[in-house]
């Protein structure tokens, strides 16, 4: 979409400048700026979440469920997926409130 906007925008800008002058080009750009600002007014902010993965020691079902609950209770952790067969933990975290050392300590305590 960005390429399409750049291609069409430059063609339209050249046409306006050639046939109606630079003032019409400036007026069109200001109008598009106002439209963009109105559209962007209700946009949400950037989501600072990221995915992290950690190797796990061998776990049975009960220990895996307990670890999942304790990981999910940590500050900044939004989502926890454990794959006991693959011995991996996948966490979706908020990078602003997440402390990786807490996760490492929790996993180490399960071994």
Secondary structure, 3 states (H helix, E strand, C coil): CHHHHHHHHHHHHHHHHHHHCHHHHHHHHHHHHHHHHHHHCCCCCCCCEEEEEEECCCCCHHHHHHHHHHHHHCCCEEEEEEECCCCEEEEEEECCCCCHHHHHHHHHHCC
